[in-house]
Amino acid sequence: MADLHIQINRDAGGIAGQIAAELREGVRLGRLVPGTRLPATRDLAADLQVSRGVVVEAYEQLVAEGFLVSRVGAGTEVAPLGAVRSARPWPVADGGACRPYQGHRATSPDLGHFPRERWSAAVRHVLATVPSDALDYGDPGGVPELREELAGYLRRVRAADVHPDNLVVVGGVAQGLSLALHVLARRGGLRLIVEDPTSRRQVPLLERAGARLVPVPVGCEGLVTGAMEGDAALVTPAHQYPTGVVLSPARRAALMEWACAGDRTVLEDDYDAEFRYDRDPVGCLQGLAPDRVILTGSVSKSLAPGLRLGWVAAPAHLAEAIRRARSELDLGSPVIEQYALAHFLRTGGYDKHLRRMRREYRRRRDALVRVLAEELPEIRVRGIQAGLHVYLDLPDGWDELRLVRAAEEVGLAAEPVAPMRFSPGPPAVVVGFARLPVHQAAEAVQGLKVRMSGHIMD
């Protein structure tokens, strides 16, 4: 069993994160070789004079990332070299410099924090308990157990007015929107109001589903609701992408009045609702008018996009039509994952994971915003404290693509805003912070400053 030299700053907070960082660095630099057995959590806690829970949290984090392996009765040890190499959540080059951007989106979560052990436990529970018949073709709208848990969760956390029968389990928000628009477009040509700017990835999806897009500007209070002409509207009221603003109470009320007055439908993408850092998030629109709003959400940000698990909550007649459309498309989502998510929700694992990730993502956002203010004060951060990205207003004359390329060179995920606009606007970029560790924020922004020095001098 190895003796460990770990330095912690008790005044800085985040002791578990400091311990994890020290151990992670020891593995990366070869001080802790594969197979090295680590002290028991109780012993290390005594050595460091911290609570055992802090050490347990640090060990669990490194097990989830793949740096350590833990076996009942055998203790915790450094993982085999191949596993460690594949598990690095933030690639670091020689000398500690960030490696170039590896292709993830600015809105991607840190998948190194996926709760592998708890999710594995949920899957094992499912395989040990569900009857064989549960693995047969089932309800294309989703297994009843998951719809029951989701309905309770959405009522409790998002102030939704939803019944399990009005929920359809889908393969993420993208599929949920496609199905909903497919159903709405059956009535004839569908004029769909969309936010300007909006995610450029969803435009082809919306058009392919039969919608004719009607862009409406987004201001500091969200969608400008003054004069909207359309049959339906797609909005992200909790945290608009890309601008990061929240739909104000006055505009929420105006949007609901518009929908009710004209027999229209509002499609609500509950984007980033799980990650509000300055206060509790505002409840969803669906809770105000469940007969007019179709609510979509997923676990793509909270757990992992690759799970392809999401939901649609709709008025009864639309929910049935969406369920029928799902049966015509692919017969439904994989059932083992659905039962696992239901177990994760029921046992409190999902809530616990979200609380942990909110703390971590807030630290990362705060670090990035602070360093940007210090090193690049000419760039203004816009939007509320939420989500996994920041919207950066650039000075007049700055080149969005140049900044995006510079960001990628220092390991930041960034996207230009111009392609997201239907109408021209001032230069801006979106930068993701979910995969930027706190201790690398200063280095990344300083590298960005060096690469943008020509603009700054101008």
C-alpha positions in Angstrom: 0.0 0.0 0.0 1.5 3.3 -1.1 2.1 6.3 1.1 0.8 9.4 -0.7 2.1 13.0 -0.7 -0.9 15.1 -1.3 -1.0 18.9 -0.9 -4.3 20.6 -0.2 -5.3 24.2 0.4 -7.9 24.3 3.1 -8.8 27.9 2.4 -9.6 27.2 -1.2 -12.5 24.8 -0.7 -13.3 21.8 -2.9 -11.0 19.5 -0.9 -12.3 16.4 -2.6 -11.5 17.9 -6.0 -8.0 18.9 -4.8 -7.4 15.3 -3.6 -8.7 13.9 -6.9 -6.5 16.3 -8.9 -3.4 15.4 -7.0 -4.0 11.7 -7.5 -4.9 12.1 -11.2 -1.7 14.1 -11.8 0.3 11.4 -9.9 -1.0 8.8 -12.3 -0.4 10.9 -15.4 3.2 11.7 -14.4 4.0 8.1 -13.5 4.4 8.6 -9.8 1.5 6.2 -9.2 2.0 3.2 -11.6 -0.7 0.8 -12.6 -1.5 -1.7 -9.9 -0.4 0.6 -7.0 -2.7 0.0 -4.1 -4.0 3.2 -2.5 -4.6 3.7 1.3 -8.0 2.9 2.6 -10.3 5.9 2.6 -10.4 6.0 6.4 -6.6 5.9 6.7 -6.0 8.6 4.0 -8.7 10.8 5.7 -6.8 10.5 9.0 -3.5 11.3 7.4 -5.0 14.4 5.7 -7.2 15.3 8.7 -10.3 15.5 6.6 -13.6 13.7 6.7 -13.7 10.2 5.3 -16.6 11.3 3.0 -14.3 13.7 1.2 -11.8 11.0 0.4 -14.6 8.6 -0.7 -15.8 11.4 -3.1 -12.3 11.8 -4.6 -11.8 8.1 -5.0 -15.3 7.7 -6.6 -14.6 10.5 -9.1 -11.3 8.8 -10.2 -13.0 5.4 -10.5 -15.7 7.0 -12.7 -13.0 8.6 -14.9 -11.1 5.3 -15.1 -7.9 6.3 -13.3 -8.6 3.9 -10.4 -10.4 0.6 -10.0 -12.1 -0.5 -6.8 -13.1 -4.0 -5.8 -15.0 -5.1 -2.8 -12.5 -6.8 -0.4 -9.5 -5.8 -2.6 -9.3 -2.1 -2.0 -8.6 0.6 -4.5 -5.7 0.7 -6.9 -4.4 2.5 -10.0 -6.1 1.2 -13.1 -4.2 -0.6 -15.9 -2.3 1.7 -18.2 -4.6 1.2 -21.2 -7.6 2.2 -19.2 -6.0 5.3 -17.8 -4.9 6.5 -21.2 -8.4 6.1 -22.6 -10.1 7.8 -19.6 -8.4 11.2 -19.7 -11.3 13.7 -19.7 -9.1 16.7 -20.7 -6.1 15.8 -22.9 -2.9 17.5 -21.8 0.2 17.8 -23.9 3.9 17.9 -22.8 4.6 20.8 -20.5 1.0 21.0 -19.4 -0.3 22.9 -22.4 -3.9 22.1 -23.6 -4.0 19.9 -26.7 -6.1 21.0 -29.6 -9.9 20.8 -29.5 -10.9 17.1 -29.8 -14.3 17.6 -31.6 -16.8 17.8 -28.8 -19.5 20.5 -28.9 -19.6 23.6 -26.9 -22.7 22.3 -25.2 -21.3 18.8 -24.4 -21.2 17.7 -20.7 -18.1 16.3 -19.1 -18.5 12.6 -19.7 -15.7 11.7 -17.3 -18.3 12.5 -14.6 -20.8 9.9 -15.9 -21.9 8.0 -12.8 -20.6 4.6 -14.1 -20.8 2.7 -10.9 -24.3 3.8 -10.0 -25.5 3.3 -13.5 -24.0 -0.1 -13.6 -25.7 -0.9 -10.3 -29.0 0.2 -11.8 -28.6 -2.0 -14.9 -27.6 -4.9 -12.7 -30.7 -4.4 -10.6 -32.9 -4.3 -13.7 -31.4 -7.5 -15.1 -31.8 -9.3 -11.8 -35.4 -8.2 -11.2 -37.5 -7.5 -14.3 -39.5 -10.4 -15.6 -38.5 -11.9 -18.9 -41.7 -10.6 -20.6 -40.5 -7.1 -19.9 -37.8 -7.6 -22.6 -40.4 -8.2 -25.3 -41.9 -5.6 -27.6 -43.5 -3.1 -25.4 -45.4 0.1 -25.4 -43.8 2.4 -28.0 -44.5 5.3 -25.7 -42.1 3.9 -23.1 -42.2 1.4 -20.2 -44.8 2.4 -17.6 -42.3 2.4 -14.7 -40.1 5.1 -16.4 -43.1 7.2 -17.4 -44.4 7.1 -13.8 -41.0 8.2 -12.4 -40.5 10.9 -15.0 -44.0 12.3 -14.4 -43.2 12.6 -10.6 -39.8 14.1 -11.3 -41.2 16.7 -13.7 -44.0 17.7 -11.3 -41.6 18.0 -8.4 -38.6 19.7 -10.1 -40.1 21.5 -13.2 -43.5 22.3 -11.8 -45.0 20.5 -14.8 -48.7 19.4 -15.0 -48.2 15.9 -16.4 -49.6 12.4 -16.1 -47.7 9.3 -17.1 -50.3 8.6 -19.8 -49.3 12.0 -21.4 -45.6 11.1 -21.6 -43.8 9.5 -24.5 -40.2 8.2 -24.0 -38.1 9.1 -27.1 -34.5 9.0 -28.2 -33.7 12.5 -27.1 -35.1 16.0 -27.7 -34.3 15.9 -31.4 -36.5 12.9 -32.0 -39.2 14.3 -29.7 -39.4 17.5 -31.7 -39.4 15.5 -35.0 -42.3 13.4 -33.8 -44.3 16.3 -32.4 -43.8 18.4 -35.6 -44.7 15.4 -37.7 -48.0 15.2 -35.9 -48.7 18.9 -36.0 -47.8 19.2 -39.7 -50.4 16.6 -40.6 -53.0 19.4 -40.3 -51.4 21.2 -43.2 -48.5 23.6 -43.8 -47.1 24.4 -40.4 -45.6 27.8 -39.9 -43.2 27.4 -37.0 -41.8 30.4 -35.1 -38.2 29.8 -34.1 -35.8 31.9 -32.1 -33.3 34.0 -33.9 -30.5 33.1 -33.3 -31.0 29.4 -32.8 -29.0 26.1 -32.9 -28.0 25.6 -36.5 -28.1 21.8 -36.0 -31.8 21.7 -35.5 -32.9 23.8 -38.6 -32.6 20.8 -41.1 -34.4 18.6 -38.6 -37.3 21.1 -38.2 -37.6 21.6 -42.0 -37.5 17.9 -42.7 -40.3 17.4 -40.2 -42.6 19.6 -42.4 -42.2 23.0 -40.7 -41.8 26.3 -42.5 -39.6 28.4 -40.2 -40.6 31.9 -39.2 -37.6 33.5 -37.3 -38.4 35.9 -34.5 -35.6 37.9 -32.7 -34.4 37.1 -29.2 -33.7 40.0 -26.9 -32.5 40.4 -23.3 -35.9 39.1 -22.1 -36.0 36.2 -24.5 -38.3 35.8 -27.6 -39.8 39.1 -28.7 -43.5 38.3 -28.6 -44.9 41.5 -29.9 -46.0 40.5 -33.4 -45.8 36.7 -34.1 -47.4 35.1 -37.1 -47.4 31.4 -37.0 -49.2 28.2 -36.1 -46.8 27.1 -33.4 -43.6 28.3 -31.7 -40.5 26.5 -30.6 -38.8 28.1 -27.6 -36.1 27.4 -25.0 -37.4 29.5 -22.1 -35.2 28.1 -19.3 -31.9 29.0 -21.0 -32.0 30.2 -24.6 -29.4 28.7 -26.9 -27.1 30.4 -27.9 -27.7 33.7 -26.1 -28.1 32.3 -22.6 -31.1 34.6 -21.7 -34.2 33.4 -19.8 -37.7 34.1 -21.0 -39.0 36.9 -18.7 -42.3 36.6 -16.8 -44.0 39.2 -19.0 -43.0 37.4 -22.2 -44.0 34.0 -20.8 -47.4 35.4 -20.2 -47.6 37.0 -23.6 -46.6 33.8 -25.3 -49.2 31.8 -23.4 -51.8 34.4 -24.3 -50.8 34.1 -28.0 -51.1 30.3 -27.9 -54.5 30.2 -26.2 -56.0 33.0 -28.3 -55.3 31.4 -31.6 -55.5 27.7 -30.8 -51.8 27.4 -31.3 -49.2 25.1 -29.9 -45.9 25.9 -28.1 -43.1 23.4 -28.2 -41.0 23.9 -25.2 -37.4 22.6 -25.3 -36.5 22.5 -21.6 -32.9 23.3 -22.5 -30.4 23.4 -19.6 -33.1 23.5 -17.0 -31.1 21.2 -14.8 -28.2 23.6 -14.6 -29.1 27.0 -13.1 -26.4 28.3 -10.7 -27.5 31.7 -9.4 -31.0 30.6 -8.2 -33.6 27.9 -8.6 -34.8 27.6 -12.3 -38.2 29.0 -13.3 -40.8 26.3 -13.7 -41.6 25.1 -17.2 -44.2 26.7 -19.5 -46.1 23.5 -19.7 -47.2 23.9 -16.1 -49.0 27.1 -17.1 -50.9 25.7 -20.0 -50.7 21.9 -20.3 -53.3 21.9 -23.0 -51.2 24.2 -25.2 -47.6 23.2 -24.6 -45.6 20.2 -25.7 -42.7 19.8 -23.3 -39.5 18.0 -24.4 -36.4 17.1 -22.4 -33.7 14.5 -22.1 -30.7 13.3 -20.0 -28.2 14.2 -22.7 -26.7 17.0 -20.6 -27.4 15.6 -17.2 -26.0 12.1 -17.9 -24.8 11.5 -21.4 -25.9 12.2 -25.0 -25.1 8.6 -26.0 -27.9 7.2 -23.8 -30.4 8.7 -26.3 -33.1 8.9 -23.6 -35.6 11.8 -23.6 -39.3 12.5 -23.2 -42.3 14.4 -24.6 -45.1 15.6 -22.4 -48.1 16.6 -24.5 -51.9 17.1 -24.3 -53.7 13.8 -24.3 -54.8 13.8 -28.0 -51.3 14.8 -29.1 -49.5 12.4 -26.8 -51.5 9.5 -28.3 -50.7 10.7 -31.8 -47.0 11.0 -31.0 -47.0 7.5 -29.4 -48.6 6.2 -32.6 -46.0 8.0 -34.7 -43.3 6.4 -32.6 -44.7 3.0 -33.2 -44.6 3.6 -36.9 -41.0 4.8 -36.8 -39.1 2.3 -34.7 -41.3 0.5 -32.1 -39.8 2.4 -29.1 -36.6 2.9 -27.1 -34.4 0.1 -25.6 -36.1 -1.2 -22.5 -33.2 -2.0 -20.2 -32.0 1.6 -20.3 -35.5 2.8 -19.6 -35.8 0.5 -16.6 -32.3 1.6 -15.4 -33.3 5.3 -15.6 -36.5 4.6 -13.7 -34.5 2.9 -11.0 -31.9 5.8 -11.0 -34.8 8.3 -10.5 -36.6 6.2 -7.9 -33.6 5.6 -5.7 -32.4 9.3 -5.7 -29.3 8.6 -7.7 -30.3 11.1 -10.4 -30.9 13.9 -8.0 -27.6 13.3 -6.2 -25.7 13.2 -9.5 -27.3 16.5 -10.6 -26.5 18.2 -7.3 -22.8 17.2 -7.6 -22.6 18.3 -11.3 -24.2 21.7 -10.5 -21.5 22.4 -8.0 -18.7 21.3 -10.4 -20.1 23.1 -13.5 -20.6 26.3 -11.5 -17.0 26.2 -10.4 -15.9 25.8 -14.0 -18.1 28.6 -15.3 -17.0 31.0 -12.5 -13.4 30.2 -13.3 -13.7 30.9 -17.0 -15.8 34.1 -16.6 -13.3 35.4 -14.0 -10.3 34.8 -16.2 -12.0 36.3 -19.2 -12.7 39.4 -17.3 -9.1 39.6 -16.2 -7.3 38.7 -19.5 -9.8 39.8 -22.2 -12.0 42.5 -20.7 -13.1 43.7 -24.2 -15.1 40.5 -24.5 -18.5 40.6 -22.6 -20.2 37.5 -21.2 -23.9 37.6 -21.8 -26.8 35.6 -20.3 -27.7 34.1 -17.0 -25.5 31.8 -14.9 -26.7 28.5 -16.2 -26.1 25.7 -18.7 -22.8 24.4 -20.1 -21.8 27.3 -22.3 -21.2 31.0 -22.2 -22.2 33.5 -24.9 -19.5 36.0 -25.6 -20.2 39.4 -27.3 -17.1 40.3 -29.3 -15.9 43.9 -30.0 -16.9 45.4 -33.4 -14.6 44.2 -36.1 -13.5 41.0 -34.5 -13.6 37.8 -36.6 -15.8 35.1 -35.1 -14.0 32.3 -37.1 -10.6 33.5 -36.0 -11.5 33.4 -32.4 -13.1 29.9 -32.8 -10.0 28.6 -34.4 -7.8 30.1 -31.6 -10.1 28.6 -29.0 -9.8 25.2 -30.6 -6.0 25.5 -30.6 -6.0 26.0 -26.8 -8.5 23.2 -26.1 -11.7 25.1 -25.8 -14.9 24.1 -27.7 -16.3 27.1 -29.5 -18.8 27.9 -32.2 -19.4 31.1 -34.2 -22.9 32.7 -33.8 -23.2 34.1 -37.3 -24.3 30.7 -38.8 -27.0 30.5 -36.1 -28.6 33.8 -37.2 -31.4 34.3 -39.7 -30.7 38.1 -39.7 -27.2 39.7 -39.4 -26.0 40.6 -36.0 -22.9 41.7 -34.0 -20.0 39.3 -33.7 -20.3 36.7 -31.0 -19.2 33.2 -30.2 -20.3 30.4 -27.9 -17.7 28.7 -25.7 -18.3 25.5 -23.7 -16.9 25.2 -20.1 -18.1 21.8 -19.0 -14.9 20.0 -20.0 -12.6 22.8 -18.8 -11.1 22.0 -15.4 -10.9 25.0 -13.0 -7.1 24.8 -12.9 -6.8 25.0 -16.7 -9.0 28.0 -17.2 -6.3 30.6 -16.8 -3.9 28.8 -19.2 -6.6 28.4 -21.8 -7.7 32.0 -21.8 -4.1 33.3 -21.7 -3.4 31.2 -24.8 -6.5 32.6 -26.4 -5.3 36.1 -25.6 -1.9 35.5 -27.3 -3.6 34.1 -30.4 -6.0 37.1 -30.6 -3.3 39.7 -29.9 -3.6 41.2 -33.4 -7.3 42.0 -32.8 -6.6 43.4 -29.3 -3.8 45.7 -30.6 -6.1 47.0 -33.3 
